[in-house]
C-alpha cells in the first residue's frame, strides 16, 4: 500500500500527515492545531479513493460491503455534579420525576446505581442490531479535571463486557500519552483486572503526536490504535477510511501497529452541527462515502451519553445510525474484531 501511495506525492503527504511533524501551533491540549487550511477535505477520503481506484481489494465477513467500528470512551462511571444537575433540570422540565430521583439521588442508594454504569444498556441496544463494540477504560489516576474511577471497583462490569463478546481496551491517560513506561503500567493494570491481554487503545482527549504516538503504542504492545481523528469536527484526518499501518517519515519505515482511524465523535459532531437533522445528514454522508469505497467508519459515542437525559438527541442519533447501517448490511463490530480481520490479510 505504501509503495502505491508514494507514487503520488500529494496523496503521500496527506496520508502521512507530513505537516503534523513540525507543528507551528498546538491547541490548549497540546494537540495539532487544525486551522481552515487543514480542514478543507474532511469529507473526502482521498487517499482511500486513490487506493481503491488503483486496484486495492477489500473484503469483509459474510460478503459485507463495508464495516462500522463502534466504540465508547468510558470517561466517567459516576456522573460529575454538573451532569447530575443538568439531567435533573431536564427531568423537571419534562415532569419526569422518576428519572429525576434516579439522576439526583443515586449516591444514596450506592455506587452500583450510578446512571453511568450503563454498559449492559449499551450492549443490549447494539445486540438488537447484531452489532458489537469496544469500550476503552481509564487506568490512571491523573486527570486535568477530576478523578475519574478505579477500574478495580468495576471489575464485574468489565468482565461482563468480555463475557458477552464485546471488547475492553485502554483509554490512555491524559498525562501519559507520550510516556512509554506510563502506558505500559496502565496496560498492565487493566490486564490484571481482565485476566487477558489488551489489544486496543484510544487516548483521553484524543491527545496524539504524529508519528511519535504510534511508535510508543507499538513499543507498549498494543496491536491497534483508534485515536487518529479530529477532536473538533467529523471527517477523515489523513484521507483514509480504511485501517492502515502508519509510516514514519523520520525513519523511513512502517510502524508495527494498525490504525483504525476515528471518523465521527459525538462531542465534535454536535459541536459543529446546529441541529439533530444537520448532525444526521453529516453522519449519513460520511457513512455513504465510506460504504462506496468498501471502507470502515469508526464512531465514538461516550458511555455517559446513554445515562444522561440532556443528551437524548445524541442517543437517538446513535440508534438511527445503527438502524441505517444495519439496513445497508454493514458489518458492525468492535475495534478488536476489525484488527483481527484486517491483520489476517483482508
C-alpha positions in Angstrom: 0.0 0.0 0.0 2.8 2.4 0.9 4.6 2.0 -2.4 1.4 2.7 -4.3 0.7 5.9 -2.2 4.3 7.1 -2.8 3.6 7.3 -6.5 1.5 10.5 -5.8 3.3 12.9 -3.6 0.2 14.9 -2.8 -1.6 11.8 -1.6 1.5 10.6 0.2 1.8 13.9 2.1 -1.9 13.7 3.0 -1.6 10.0 4.1 1.5 10.6 6.3 0.3 14.0 7.6 3.7 15.4 6.9 2.6 18.9 8.1 2.0 17.5 11.6 5.7 16.5 12.1 6.7 20.1 12.9 3.5 21.9 14.0 3.6 25.7 14.2 0.9 25.8 16.7 -0.7 23.5 19.3 -4.1 23.8 20.9 -4.7 24.1 24.7 -4.5 20.3 25.0 -1.1 20.1 23.2 -2.7 18.6 20.0 -2.0 19.7 16.4 -4.0 22.8 15.7 -6.3 22.4 12.7 -7.0 25.7 11.0 -9.1 26.3 7.9 -6.4 25.1 5.6 -6.1 21.8 7.4 -9.9 21.2 7.4 -10.5 21.6 3.6 -11.1 17.9 2.7 -12.5 16.4 5.9 -15.4 14.9 3.9 -13.3 13.3 1.3 -11.3 10.0 1.9 -9.0 11.0 -0.9 -6.2 8.5 0.0 -8.6 5.6 0.2 -10.3 6.5 -3.0 -6.8 6.6 -4.7 -6.1 3.1 -3.5 -9.4 1.7 -4.5 -9.2 3.2 -8.0 -5.8 1.6 -8.4 -6.9 -1.9 -7.5 -6.9 -2.3 -3.7 -9.3 -5.1 -2.9 -11.3 -5.1 0.4 -13.4 -8.0 1.7 -15.4 -8.4 4.9 -17.0 -11.4 6.6 -20.2 -12.8 5.1 -19.7 -10.7 2.0 -20.4 -7.4 3.8 -19.5 -4.4 1.6 -18.4 -2.1 4.4 -17.8 -2.0 8.2 -18.7 0.2 11.1 -16.3 0.1 14.1 -18.4 1.0 17.2 -16.5 2.4 20.1 -17.2 4.0 23.5 -14.7 6.0 25.7 -15.6 5.4 29.3 -14.5 8.8 30.7 -16.8 8.5 33.7 -18.7 5.8 35.5 -20.1 8.2 38.1 -21.7 11.4 37.0 -19.9 14.6 38.0 -22.1 17.1 39.8 -22.6 19.3 36.7 -24.0 16.3 34.8 -26.4 15.4 37.6 -27.7 18.9 37.8 -28.2 19.2 34.1 -30.1 15.9 34.0 -32.2 16.9 37.0 -33.2 20.2 35.4 -34.0 18.3 32.2 -36.2 15.9 34.1 -38.1 18.7 35.9 -38.8 20.5 32.6 -40.3 17.3 31.2 -42.1 16.4 34.5 -40.1 13.1 34.7 -40.0 12.8 38.4 -38.9 9.1 38.4 -35.7 9.8 36.4 -35.2 13.0 38.4 -34.9 10.8 41.5 -32.6 8.3 39.8 -30.3 11.1 38.5 -30.0 13.1 41.6 -30.2 10.6 44.4 -28.2 7.6 43.1 -25.4 8.1 45.6 -27.8 7.5 48.5 -28.6 4.1 47.0 -24.9 3.2 46.4 -22.3 3.4 43.6 -23.9 0.4 41.7 -26.9 2.6 41.0 -24.8 5.1 39.0 -26.6 6.0 35.8 -23.2 5.9 34.0 -22.7 2.2 34.9 -24.7 1.6 31.8 -22.6 -0.8 29.8 -25.3 -3.5 29.7 -27.8 -1.0 28.4 -25.4 0.0 25.5 -24.6 -3.7 24.7 -28.3 -4.6 24.7 -29.0 -1.7 22.2 -26.2 -2.9 19.9 -27.1 -6.5 20.2 -30.6 -5.7 18.9 -28.9 -4.8 15.6 -26.5 -7.7 15.5 -23.6 -5.4 16.5 -20.7 -5.4 19.0 -18.4 -2.6 20.1 -15.3 -1.6 22.1 -15.2 0.1 25.5 -12.0 1.9 26.4 -11.4 2.3 30.1 -9.1 4.7 32.0 -6.4 3.1 34.2 -4.7 6.1 35.5 -5.4 8.4 38.5 -4.0 11.6 36.9 -6.5 13.8 35.1 -6.6 17.5 34.3 -10.2 18.0 35.5 -11.2 15.4 38.2 -10.6 11.9 39.5 -12.4 9.5 37.2 -12.6 6.0 38.7 -10.6 2.9 39.8 -11.0 0.1 37.3 -10.7 -2.4 40.2 -14.0 -1.1 41.6 -15.9 -2.0 38.4 -14.2 -5.4 37.7 -17.6 -7.2 37.4 -18.7 -4.7 34.7 -15.5 -5.2 32.7 -15.9 -9.0 33.0 -19.5 -8.7 31.7 -18.3 -6.8 28.6 -15.8 -9.6 27.9 -18.2 -12.4 28.6 -20.7 -11.1 26.1 -18.1 -10.9 23.4 -17.5 -7.1 23.3 -14.1 -5.6 23.7 -12.3 -3.9 26.6 -9.4 -1.6 25.6 -7.3 1.1 27.3 -8.2 4.7 27.3 -4.7 6.2 27.8 -4.1 8.8 30.5 -4.1 12.5 29.7 -0.6 12.9 31.0 0.8 9.6 29.8 0.0 9.6 26.1 3.7 10.3 25.2 5.2 8.3 28.1 6.1 4.6 27.2 6.5 3.4 30.8 3.3 5.1 32.0 1.3 3.4 29.2 2.9 0.1 29.9 1.9 0.5 33.5 -1.7 1.4 32.6 -1.9 -1.5 30.2 -0.7 -4.0 32.8 -3.1 -2.6 35.4 -6.1 -3.2 33.1 -4.8 -6.6 32.0 -4.5 -7.6 35.7 -8.2 -6.8 36.2 -9.3 -8.5 33.0 -7.0 -11.6 33.2 -6.2 -11.2 29.5 -4.1 -9.2 27.1 -5.4 -5.8 25.9 -5.2 -5.2 22.2 -6.8 -1.8 21.5 -6.1 1.8 22.5 -7.5 5.3 22.3 -6.1 8.3 24.2 -8.0 10.6 26.5 -9.0 13.9 24.8 -7.6 12.3 21.6 -4.1 13.6 22.5 -1.8 12.4 19.8 1.5 13.3 18.2 2.3 12.2 14.6 4.2 9.8 14.3 5.6 9.5 17.8 2.4 8.2 19.4 2.2 5.3 17.0 5.8 4.3 17.8 5.2 4.4 21.6 2.0 2.4 21.3 3.7 -0.2 19.2 6.5 -0.4 21.7 4.0 -0.8 24.6 2.5 -3.9 22.9 -0.8 -2.5 21.5 -2.0 -4.2 18.3 -4.2 -1.3 17.2 -5.0 2.3 17.9 -8.1 4.4 17.2 -7.1 7.8 18.4 -6.3 9.3 14.9 -9.2 11.6 14.1 -10.4 15.1 14.6 -11.2 16.3 18.1 -13.2 19.3 16.9 -15.1 18.0 13.8 -16.1 14.8 12.0 -14.2 13.6 9.0 -11.1 11.9 7.5 -7.9 13.2 9.1 -5.5 11.7 6.5 -7.8 10.8 3.7 -8.3 7.2 4.9 -11.5 5.4 5.5 -9.6 2.0 5.8 -7.4 0.7 8.6 -3.7 1.2 7.8 -0.2 0.6 9.0 1.3 4.1 9.7 4.6 5.2 8.1 7.3 7.1 9.9 8.9 9.7 7.6 11.7 10.2 10.0 12.9 6.6 10.0 11.6 5.6 6.5 9.8 2.6 8.0 6.4 1.2 8.5 5.2 1.2 12.2 4.1 -2.1 13.6 0.6 -1.1 14.7 -2.8 -0.9 12.9 -4.6 2.4 12.9 -8.4 2.3 12.7 -9.0 6.0 12.1 -11.7 7.7 14.1 -14.2 9.4 11.8 -17.1 10.6 13.9 -17.0 11.5 17.6 -20.3 12.5 19.3 -19.0 15.7 21.0 -17.3 17.0 17.9 -20.2 16.2 15.7 -22.8 18.0 17.7 -20.4 20.9 18.4 -20.2 21.6 14.6 -23.9 20.8 13.9 -26.7 23.3 14.6 -29.5 20.7 14.8 -30.2 17.0 15.0 -31.0 17.0 11.3 -27.7 18.6 10.4 -25.8 16.1 12.6 -27.6 13.2 11.0 -27.0 14.4 7.4 -23.3 14.9 8.2 -23.0 11.4 9.6 -25.0 9.8 6.8 -22.8 11.5 4.2 -19.7 10.1 5.9 -21.3 6.6 6.1 -22.3 6.6 2.5 -18.9 7.7 1.1 -17.2 5.1 3.3 -19.6 2.4 2.1 -19.0 3.4 -1.6 -15.3 2.6 -1.0 -15.8 -0.6 0.9 -14.3 1.1 3.9 -14.5 1.2 7.7 -16.2 4.1 9.5 -15.3 4.4 13.2 -17.8 6.0 15.6 -17.1 7.2 19.1 -20.1 7.7 21.4 -19.2 8.2 25.1 -20.9 6.0 27.6 -22.2 8.9 29.7 -24.4 10.0 26.8 -26.6 6.9 27.4 -27.0 7.8 31.1 -27.9 11.5 31.0 -31.2 12.6 29.5 -30.0 16.0 28.5 -28.2 14.2 25.7 -31.3 12.4 24.4 -30.7 13.6 20.8 -27.2 12.0 20.8 -28.6 8.6 21.8 -31.4 9.0 19.2 -28.8 9.7 16.5 -26.7 6.6 17.6 -29.8 4.4 17.3 -30.6 6.0 13.9 -27.0 5.1 12.7 -27.3 1.5 13.9 -30.6 1.1 12.1 -29.4 2.7 8.9 -26.1 0.7 8.8 -28.0 -2.5 9.6 -30.4 -1.9 6.7 -27.4 -1.3 4.4 -25.9 -4.6 5.5 -22.8 -3.3 7.3 -20.6 -5.4 9.5 -20.9 -3.5 12.8 -18.3 -4.7 15.3 -15.5 -3.8 17.7 -12.0 -2.5 17.0 -10.5 -5.8 18.1 -12.6 -7.7 15.5 -11.6 -5.2 12.8 -8.0 -5.7 13.8 -8.2 -9.5 13.7 -9.8 -9.5 10.3 -7.6 -6.8 8.8 -4.5 -8.4 10.3 -5.4 -11.7 8.6 -4.9 -10.1 5.2 -8.3 -8.8 4.2 
